[in-house]
Amino acid sequence: MSALFTPIKLRSLELANRIMVSPMCQYSAENGVANDWHFTHINTLALSGAAMFCIEATHVEPIGRITPGCLGLWDDATEAAFAPILASVRKHSNTAIAMQLAHAGRKGSSHKPWDGGQQIPLADGGWRTVAPAALPHKAGELAPEALDSVGLARIRDAFVSAAQRAARLGIDAIEVHGAHGYLLHQFLSPLANQRSDAYGGSLENRMRFPLEIFDAVRSVFPADRPVGMRVSATDWVEGGWDLDQTIALAQELERRGADWIDVSSGGVSPLQKITLGPGYQVPFAEAVKKATRLPTMAVGLITQAQQAEQIVASGQADLVALARGMLYDPRWGWHAAAELGGQVAAPPQYWRSQPSTQKELFGKTSFGAR
């Protein structure tokens, strides 16, 4: 029996395996509105064999977008655009659909990656970003506005509204984005958060706003549907956010009823020095798992079926999330199941693709013709 292809339950959400398609920004929306690119992208990867697909960072207000092409969920137009996409997914796939709710903070107002990814000047259509403190992400950039109590309340309300819209759309789960140098990570990291009020200074204070956001989202999302959080386990910079602080945050999330923690790293500082390699972030997920009872998700350069199997079978993490590997091989879950002796669901239109040596890869199927 493959560990990767054993089921797991998150609240009432029953997942047939331990694979999630990681949220991946497509930078292709118009004024936050999803379009035909998202229709194709989401429907394609909903047939990957993963038990859950997580919609990319979906921003809770316009100035919270990373780029002008990022998705949003802040008004009726952005909400309505998801409806036909989700209807199509539900018609053809039993994959659970999660959504990552996000705010870019000071990393907003950026060009798309294929246009260089740098800050967009105000004169060229950029916007003034917000952050815990008036500290730019990079030297020479326009500094963000430090959030006051009114701004904090506005963003908290925006997360609540987005979570309510996600619930109306029938989204199965929410992941709160607290990683990769975006707003909630900026509050956590002493490199970005140099406030002197109740939201800065001590670890307890720096965790306060991200935990308030988690609590606010959890309170309005249906109680039977799970809410998790993505975190960066380390800034990879001396004096920054680190694994010990991540464990403290995870323990607080556990107390608040979080359903998983998705453990990534980096993103808050251009000074980061990351040692890359296959599964380089898995030890962070393992450390969090050992310190809590939270279901833990490992992510980052997980590309091979046996690698993913070992992560779950050894207890390093409860689930794995794949991003680039899924883009390169949109049937990664099928191929992993074939290699590991697991089963995946597939639409009947594709049953004929089952290899002759894998007669039950898609379960009990039949296909005939005259």
N, C-alpha and C positions, 0 to 999 in steps of 0.2 A: 504494500500500500504506500503510495507516494504521500509524503507529508504535505507537499505543495498543493496536492489535489484533495485534501481533506477539507470538509466544510468548517466554517466558523460563524458564530452568531454575534452580531452587534445590536443590542436591544432586540427589536423584532425583525431586524434585517438579517436574513439567512443567506450567507455567501457560500457558493458551491466549492470555491477554492480560495487560496491565499494570495491571489494576484490582483493588483490594482493597476490600471493605466493611470500614470501620474499626471497631474494637471500640467499642461504645457501651453504657454502663451502662444497664440497664433498671430497676434498683432494685425488682425485683418477685419476688425469691426469698423463700423462707421457711426460715429457719435455714440459709441458704446453698444450699438445694436448688432446682434448676430446676423449672419447672412448665409448665402449659399455655400461659402467656404466652410463655415462651421457645421452646416448640415452634412456636408460630405465627410469632413474630418470626424465628427462625433459618430455618425452612423457607421463609418468604416471601422473605427476602433471599438465600437460596441460589439463587433463581431470577432474580436481578437481572441476570445476564449478566456479573458480575464473576468473574474466575478464582479468587478466594479470598475467603472470608468469615472474619473473625476474631471469635471469641466474645469478648464483653465481659470487662473486668477480672474475673478469676476468682481469688478470694483464697485464700491458702495456709493461713490460720488464722483462727478466728472474730474475734479482736481486730484482724485486719488488714483487715476490711471497712470500706468508706467509710460505709455505712449499714446498718441492720439488714436491708434488702432486697437487699443485694448477693450475687452468686453466690460459691460457694466450691467447693473441691475438696480437702477435708481428711480425709474419712472415706468409709466404704463407701456411706453414704446419698447423699452429694453426688455420688459417682462414678456410682452406679447411675442417678441421675435423668437423666444425660446420654445413657444408652444408647438409649432409644427415640427421642429427638430425632435423634441421629446416624444411627440406622437408617433413619429416614424420609428424612432428607436424602440418604443414599447411594442410596436406592431411586429418587429422583426427580431427582437433580441430580449433575452431575460436578464441581461446584465443590469446590475444596480447602477443608478446614476447619482453620483455625488457632485457637489459644487464647492469650489474653493472661494470663499469670500475674502476680499483683500482691500488694502489701501496702501498705495505706494509711498506715501509720505514724501520725504525729500528726494527720493529716486524717481519721482514723477516728472512729467514734462521732458521725456527723453525721445529722441528719434528712434524709429524702429531699428532693430539690430542690423538689418541689411542696408540701412542708411547710416550706419556708423554708431548708433546707440548713444550718442552724447546728448547733453542737455540742450534743449531747444531754447534759444533766446526769446524773450518776450516779443521782440520786434518781428520774429519769424513765426509767431503763432504759439509760442510756449505760454506757460502759466506759472504764477507764483505758487510754489509748493508749501506744504506745512510739515512740521516735525516737532519733536519734543523740545528742541532748542534751535536757535538760529545758526546752526552749523551746517555748511554745505557738505555734500557727500565727497566732493573732490575740491582741492585747492583751485581757486579761480572761478568756481561756479557761483551763480547767483544764490545767495543764502536763502533758506526757507524761512517762513514766518514761524516763530515759536507759538505753539498752540496755547491759548488761554482757556479758561473754564468753559466759555461759550463754545469754542471750537471743539473741545473734548466732548461736550454734550452733543454737538451736532454730529460728530463722527459716530458716537455711540448710537444715536438715533438712526443714523444711516445704516449701520450694521443690522439693527433691529428690523428696519423696513426691508432690507434686502433678504433677510432670513424669512420674513413673513411672505415675501414674494416667492422665494424659493419653495416654501411649503405649499403655496397655492399652485405652483407649477407641478407639484408632485415629485420634487427632488427627494431622493431616498436618504441622503445624508449630507452633512455640511462639514467641510474642513475649514477652520479659521486659519488664515495665513499669518503665522508669526515668525517667519523665517526670511532669509535671503536679503536682509538689509532693508526690508519694507517697514511700514510705519510701526507695527507692533514690535518687531525686532529692534527698531530704533529706540523704543522705550526701554527695552530690556538691556541693551548694550550700554555700558558706561562710555564707550567711544562716541556714541551719538547723543546720549541722554546726559546733559549736564544741568538739569533743573535743580532748583533748591527748595521746591515745594514738596507736597505729599506724593508727587509722581516722579521724583528723582532722588538720587543719592544712594540710599541703602538698597539692598536687593529686594526687600519687601516693597519699598516704594517704586522701584523700577518695574516690578512685576504687576503693580496695581492696575494700570490701565489695560494691559493685555488680558488680565484676568477679569476685569469688569466687562470687556468686550465679549469674552467667552461666556460669562454668566448671562449677559444680555441676550446673546444669540440662543443659548441653551433654553432660556426662559420662554422664548416665543416660538421655537421650533417644536413640532409635535413630539410629545414625550416618548413615543414609541420609536422615533427615528433617531439614529446616532449622530453625535457631533464630536468631531476630533479636532486636533490642532497640529499644524506643521511648525516645527521649530528648527532653528539652526543650533546645533549642539555646541559649536565653537565659532568664534570670529576668526580664528587662525591669526590673531594679532595679540601680542603681549599686552596684558592689562584689559583685554576685552571680555566679552561674554565667553563662558567656558562650560565644560561638561558638568562640573559640580553645581553651577548655577542652573543648568538645564535640568538636572535631577531634582533640584529644589522646586523648579517650576512644574515639572511633571508630577511631583507629589501633591502640589496644590491643585493641579488639574484633576488628578485622581479623586481628591476630596470633593471636587465640584461635579463629579459625575461624567468626566470626559470618557469617550468610548474608544479612542485610540490616540496615540501620539506618533506622528510621522517625523522621523529624525533625519534631517539634512544638516547642512553646515554652511557657514560663510555668507558673504554678500554685503556686509555692512560697511566694509572699508576696502579701498583700493590697495591698501598696504598688506592685505592678507597674503599669506604664503602657504598654499595648500599642496600637500603631497598626494598626488593623484595615483590611483591604482584600482584594479578591480575590487569592488566592494569596500572602498576606502572609508565609507561612513558607517559600515555595519557595526564596528565595535562601539560606536556611540549608541546605536539602537540597543545593543546588547547590555550596555551599562545601565541604560534607563530601564530596560525590562527587569534587570536584576534588582533594581532599587524600588520598583513599584509593582503593582499587579495590573497595570494598564496594558491592554493589547498594544503592541509596538510594531511599527512599520519601518522597514529598512529600504533605503533608496540610494541611488548613486552608483553608476557603472556596474549594475547588475545586468548581465547580458546573456548568460548561459543557463540552460535549464538545470544542470547539475549544481551550479553555483547557487541558484535560487532554492533548490531542494535542500542543500546543505544548510543554508541560513535558517530555514524553517525547522528542519529535522533536528538540528543541533540546539534549538531553543534560543538562537541569537535574536530572532524576531518572530512575531506571529504572522506577519504578512510582508510581502515585498511589493514595491511600486516601481514600475518601469516606465521610462519616458523615451529616450532616444532609441532604445532597443525596439520599442513598439512602432516607432515611426519607420525604422528600417525594415522591420518584419511585422506587418499588421496582423499576422496570424501567429504571433509568438506563442500564445497560449495553446493553440492547437498543436504546434510542433513540440512544445514542452510536454504536453500530455502524451503525445505519441512516444516520446523518448523515455518518459518516466512511468508509463503504464497507467496514466490517468484517463479521465473522460472529460469532455467539454460538450456544451450544447452548441449546435449549429443549425441554421435554418435549413429546411428540407431542400431548398434550391441548391444547396452546396453538399448534400449528402454523398453525391457521386464522387466527390474529391477524396473520400476516405481511402487511405492506402489499402491495398489488398491484404497486407499483413496486420492491419489494425481494424478488424471488422467491427469492433465496438467502441472505437474512438469517440463517436458521437452518441453512444448509448445504443439502445435497441432501435434500429432503423430498418425500414424495408423500402425497396425501390423496384418498381416493375414497369414493363412496357409490353405492348402487343407485338 
